[in-house]
């Protein structure tokens, strides 16, 4: 969900100001800052230069969290070619801002209270049709969609007793993968299980702030 300050909401509702977007791409140590305004715009000590681009699809999850966004940016002068065709832009951070200008092209409000971040994420995919660069930005929240490489267990999950992960090098020849046995062997620093799991089995687990209980 996008949240903006009351000031920027009032400015947009007035109809007397103009809104423009800014794009900041930081690709392998090179900052690319552009705006869809026809004059350069300063924000937080940095200058955003005019360049043609078009913001495309913004995808939302069921929880109204932005999952991905797309934009197409002009590259007729090949200024972006070294960072994309000649580089490795995947994973580079991108932020899209919304700012409001008065009739004199002066930025209204102060950073960051009166400027809205439309989207923030990293470059997931891109292509370079003739004269432009098309970019898909993935939200950092997509990392929560990744599947775990293994099932978590309260018992030790290392595949080999005395193996690399286990690290035990004593005289014992067997282990039942329990924490008690690992403790007896003096090897709990390398225990490969989540021994707290049984304590939360069947419990209600809340992410974030615990909801209020009604009287």
N, C-alpha and C positions, 0 to 999 in steps of 0.2 A: 504494500500500500504506500502511495506517495504522500508525504506530508509536507506542507509548506507553512511558512510563518503567516500570521494574520496580516502583516504588512504587505507581503507579496500577493496575497489573495485580494486585498483591497485595491492594490495597484492594477491587477488584471481586470477586476470587476469595474473599475472606473472607465475603461474604454479610452482613456486619454494617454495611455502609454503604449509602447510597442515591446513585444517580447521576442527575443532571439535565443538561439541555442549556441552553446560552445561545446567543442569536442576536444578532449585532451587524450592523446595516445602516447604512452611512454614505451617505446620499442627498443629494447636492448641499449638503454642509455641515451637514446635520442628522443627528445620531446617534440611531438607534433601537436600544435595548438591552432585550432581553426574555429571560425564562426560563420554563420550564414548571414550575418550582417554585412553591409557593403563598405563598412569602415572597420579598422582594427579596434578591438575592445580589450581593455585591461581588466584583469580579475586576479586578486590576491597577489599582486606584484608581477604577473606574467601577462604577455600580450598575445591575444588570439587574432590571427590574420584572416581576412576574408577568403573563403574558398567555397565553391559550390558543392553541396552535399544534400542528400535527401534521407531523412530518417524513415525507416520502413517499419516492418512488423515488430511489435512488442508482445511477447508471449507471457501469460500469467498462469501460475499454478492455481489449484483449488483454494489455496490459502491466500490468494491475491498477492503472492510474491512474484516479482518479475523474474522469470527464468532466463529469458534471452531477448536480445534486441538486434535489429539489423539496420545497417545504413550503407549507402552507396556514395562515394566521395570522388570528386573530379581528380584525375591524374594525367590530364593532357600534357602537363609540363614534365611528367615523369619524376616529380619531386619525391613521391612516395615509393618509387620503384626500388631503390636500394634497401629500404626497410622491409619490403614485402617480397618481391621477386628475388632479391639478392640477399635476403635475411631469413630469420626464423621468428616471425611475429607471434606465433601461438603462445598463449599464456601471458602476453603483455597486458598491463592494466589499461583500461579505458574508462573515462568518466564523461558523461554528457550532462551539461548544466542548462538551466533555463534562467535567463536574466531579463530584467526589465529596464528599458531606457526611456528617458524623457525626450521632449522635442529637440533638445540640444545634443542628443546622443550621449548624454551623461548617464552612467550607471546609477540606478536608483537603489537606495538602501546600502547596507554594508555587508561585506563577506564575513562569515558564511550565513548570517542570520536571515538575509533577505534574498538569497539565491537558492534556487531549488535544484537538487541533484535528480535528474530524470532517471538516470541509470548509471550503475557502476558495476564493472565486472572485468573479465579478461577476454582477449581474442581467442575464440574457439575455432573458427573456420573463416576462410577468405578465398576470394577468386579475383582475377584481374582481366575482366573483359576489356576490349580496346577503349582506352581513354579514361578508365575509372578503376576503382578498387571497391569491391563489395565485401563487407565485413559482417560477421555474426559474432556478437558479444555474449558470453555466457555469464550468468550471475555466479558469484562465489558460493551461493547457496546450493548450486547443483552438485557440489561435493557431497551433500547429504544424500544424494541419490545413488552414490556408489555402493556396490554390494561388497560385503565383507569377504575377505579371501578365505576365512575359515570360521566355523562355528565356535562361539565362546563356550567354555566349560568350566565348572568349578574344580575339576581335576586337571592335572598337568596334561597338556596337549603336545608336548615335545615327542616326536615320533620314536626317538632312539634313546634309551637309558645310557648315560655316559657319552651321548653324542655331543655335537658342537653346541646346540642350544642348551642342553642339560648342564654340561660343564662339570658334572661330578667325576672325580678322579680317585675316589677312595677304594677300599677293598670290597665293599658290598657288591653283590652280584644280581640283586633284584630290587624292584621298586613297584609299588602298586599304584603309583601316580597320585597318591593322596598328599595333602599338605602335611599331615602328621608324619608320614614316612619321610617326606622331604626335610622336615624339621629334624627328625631323628638322624638324618644323614648330614645335617649341618649345611644344607644346600638351598635354603629358602630364597636366597638372593636371585636364584635362577629359576624359581618355580614358574611353570608355564601355564598356570590356570588362573581363573578369577574366583577365588574362594569365597567372595562375598555374594555370589549369585544366588545361593539358596535363601539368603536372608531377604531378598526382594521378590521371591517367587510368589505370585498371586497378589502382590501389593500394587496399589495405584501409583503410577509414576507420572509426574508432571514435568514438562520441559518449560522452564521460565518461572514466572511468578505463580505461586500456589493460589488457586481460585478461592475467593472468599466463601465461607460456609454460612449459608443463610440461617437465621435463628428460627 
